């Protein structure tokens, strides 16, 4: 007997089960290098006193996004990462295992598109992935609340980072194997001229740079939220701008005049 295919409306509340991520110091170092850590960042690239960057958690939680895509309600090859939230509950281990659970918290009908909200929880971190599905809205579902207008904060720090033309191929090794980042045919089908850089790679680069702009260690990140507004192509130069108000760092990332990470907020703490 065939199992009925789930519709988008059916997905809300779906339990995605559990998963344990296991990684060693090589994986943590590879991640740090893929988001721009240098050979002089010894506690990010040398196992002696290694600290794992908290944004690596977003890569570790992608199993839940992949599980949601396998349910059959949408084509995961025609999906895009729209926004990301991360809360870090404690120090990321330099290596080891992290047990996680996942669920689909909601599905929003945005008219011309849909958004699937996927939550991952663990003792170490909680992460929320918003996955954008172009052309799949309009069934009459909940549109979701409008985003509140953010109070303006001066971006008084600015730094640039030149991505490598090969960066997407490298970052795939951290766990995000979506073909839009390596396969020209899939990239074209999604409306791009060529494979794009992972949004989580751009996010990881920005989080590391923002930490330096406010004098924090990037491994001390405790909260992060940002909208992935536009794609980055491997080889593009990123400009990260930030300003701090009341202990919250507000940041954006741009390529030329195009905002690629929008309305980002971050908190750091020992």
C-alpha positions in Angstrom: 0.0 0.0 0.0 1.4 3.4 -1.0 1.8 6.1 1.7 0.0 9.3 0.7 2.3 12.1 -0.3 2.2 15.0 2.3 1.2 18.4 1.2 2.9 21.6 2.4 -0.1 22.3 4.7 0.4 18.8 6.3 4.1 19.5 7.2 3.5 21.8 10.2 4.2 20.0 13.4 5.9 17.1 11.8 8.5 15.3 14.0 11.7 14.8 12.1 13.1 12.4 14.6 16.6 12.4 16.2 20.1 12.4 15.0 23.6 12.4 16.7 26.3 14.4 15.0 29.8 13.1 15.5 32.8 15.2 14.5 36.6 15.2 15.2 39.1 18.1 15.4 39.8 17.8 11.7 36.2 18.6 10.9 36.2 21.6 13.3 39.4 22.9 11.7 38.1 22.4 8.2 35.0 24.4 9.1 37.1 27.2 10.5 39.2 27.4 7.4 36.2 27.3 5.1 34.8 30.5 6.8 38.1 32.4 6.5 40.1 31.6 9.7 43.8 32.0 9.1 46.9 30.1 10.1 47.5 32.6 12.9 44.1 31.9 14.5 45.7 29.0 16.4 42.8 28.1 18.7 40.6 27.7 15.6 43.0 25.8 13.4 45.4 23.9 15.8 44.2 21.0 17.8 46.3 21.8 20.9 43.8 24.4 22.3 41.1 24.1 19.7 37.8 25.9 20.0 35.0 25.1 17.6 33.2 28.0 16.0 29.6 28.0 17.2 28.3 28.7 13.6 29.4 25.1 12.8 26.3 24.1 14.7 24.2 25.4 11.7 26.0 22.9 9.5 25.5 20.1 12.0 21.8 20.6 12.1 21.2 20.4 8.3 20.2 16.7 8.7 16.8 18.0 9.7 16.5 20.2 6.6 17.4 17.2 4.5 14.9 15.1 6.3 12.1 17.6 5.7 13.0 17.6 2.0 12.7 13.8 1.8 9.0 13.9 3.0 7.9 14.5 -0.6 5.9 17.8 -0.2 8.4 19.8 -2.2 11.5 19.4 -4.4 14.5 20.1 -2.1 16.5 21.0 -5.3 14.2 23.9 -5.8 14.5 25.3 -2.3 16.7 28.1 -0.9 17.9 29.0 2.6 16.1 32.2 3.6 17.1 33.0 7.1 18.9 31.5 10.1 18.7 31.7 13.9 21.1 30.2 16.3 21.2 30.1 20.1 24.3 28.6 21.7 23.6 27.1 25.2 27.2 26.2 26.0 30.7 25.9 24.6 30.8 23.8 21.4 33.1 20.8 22.1 36.3 20.6 20.1 35.2 17.1 19.1 32.7 14.5 20.1 29.0 13.8 19.7 25.9 16.1 19.9 22.5 14.5 20.1 19.7 16.5 18.4 16.0 16.4 17.6 14.2 18.1 14.8 10.7 19.2 13.9 8.9 21.4 11.3 7.6 24.2 13.4 5.4 25.8 10.7 4.7 26.4 7.1 3.9 29.9 5.9 2.0 30.8 2.8 3.7 34.0 1.3 1.5 34.1 -1.8 4.0 33.4 -4.6 6.2 31.3 -2.3 6.1 29.2 0.8 8.5 29.1 3.8 9.1 26.0 5.9 10.4 26.6 9.4 12.6 23.8 10.7 13.8 23.7 14.3 16.7 21.7 15.7 17.3 21.3 19.4 20.2 19.9 21.4 21.8 20.4 24.8 24.5 22.6 23.1 22.5 24.7 20.7 19.1 25.4 19.1 18.8 26.4 15.5 16.0 27.5 13.2 16.2 27.2 9.4 13.7 29.0 7.2 13.6 27.4 3.8 12.1 29.4 0.9 10.1 27.5 -1.7 9.5 29.7 -4.8 6.2 29.2 -6.6 4.6 27.0 -3.9 2.5 29.6 -2.1 -1.1 30.6 -2.6 -3.0 27.7 -1.0 -4.6 29.9 1.7 -2.3 29.1 4.6 -1.1 31.3 7.4 1.1 34.1 6.1 2.9 34.6 9.4 3.5 37.9 11.2 5.2 40.9 9.5 8.7 41.5 10.6 8.9 44.4 13.1 10.8 47.5 11.9 14.3 47.4 13.3 15.6 50.5 15.2 18.4 52.1 13.2 21.9 51.4 14.5 25.0 53.1 12.9 27.3 50.6 11.2 30.6 52.2 12.3 32.8 49.2 11.5 33.5 47.9 8.0 35.8 45.1 6.8 36.1 43.2 3.5 36.8 39.6 2.8 37.6 38.2 -0.7 36.0 34.8 -1.2 37.8 32.2 -3.3 36.3 31.0 -6.6 36.6 27.5 -5.1 35.1 28.2 -1.8 31.7 26.6 -2.4 33.5 23.3 -3.3 35.4 23.5 -0.1 32.5 24.4 2.1 30.5 21.5 0.9 32.8 19.3 2.9 31.4 20.7 6.1 28.1 18.9 5.4 26.0 21.0 3.1 25.8 19.0 -0.2 23.0 20.9 -1.8 23.8 20.6 -5.6 23.0 24.3 -6.2 26.5 25.0 -4.8 28.4 22.8 -7.3 26.1 21.6 -10.2 25.7 24.2 -13.0 22.5 22.6 -14.2 20.8 22.8 -10.8 22.1 26.3 -10.3 20.5 27.3 -13.7 17.2 25.6 -12.8 17.1 27.8 -9.7 17.7 31.0 -11.7 21.4 31.4 -11.1 24.1 31.9 -13.8 26.4 29.5 -12.0 26.7 27.6 -8.6 26.3 29.9 -5.6 28.1 30.1 -2.3 26.3 28.5 0.7 24.4 31.1 2.7 25.7 29.4 5.8 29.3 29.9 4.6 28.5 33.7 4.1 27.0 33.7 7.6 30.0 32.0 9.1 32.4 34.5 7.5 30.3 37.4 8.7 30.0 36.1 12.3 33.8 35.7 12.5 34.4 39.2 11.1 31.8 40.8 13.3 33.4 39.3 16.4 36.6 40.9 15.6 34.9 44.3 15.0 33.6 44.3 18.5 36.7 42.8 20.2 35.1 39.4 20.9 36.3 35.9 20.3 34.3 34.3 17.5 33.9 31.2 19.6 32.1 33.2 22.2 29.1 33.7 20.0 25.9 33.1 22.0 23.0 34.3 19.7 22.7 35.0 16.0 19.9 35.8 13.7 20.0 37.0 10.1 18.1 37.0 6.8 19.9 35.5 3.8 18.8 38.2 1.4 20.7 37.6 -1.8 23.1 34.9 -3.1 26.9 35.3 -3.1 29.0 33.9 -6.0 32.3 32.2 -5.2 35.0 34.8 -5.9 32.8 37.8 -4.7 34.2 40.2 -2.2 32.1 40.6 1.0 31.9 43.8 2.9 30.7 43.3 6.5 29.4 46.4 8.4 28.4 46.4 12.0 27.5 48.6 15.0 26.8 47.8 18.6 23.9 49.0 20.8 22.9 47.7 24.3 25.1 44.6 24.0 23.7 43.6 20.6 25.7 43.7 17.5 23.7 44.7 14.4 25.3 43.8 11.1 24.8 43.5 7.3 27.0 41.9 4.6 27.1 43.3 1.1 28.6 42.5 -2.3 29.0 45.9 -4.0 25.7 47.7 -3.4 23.7 44.4 -2.9 22.8 43.4 0.6 23.4 39.7 0.9 22.9 39.3 4.7 20.3 41.7 6.1 19.3 42.8 9.5 21.7 40.5 11.3 22.0 40.5 15.1 24.5 38.8 17.3 25.4 38.5 21.0 28.8 37.4 22.4 29.7 36.3 25.9 32.4 34.5 27.6 
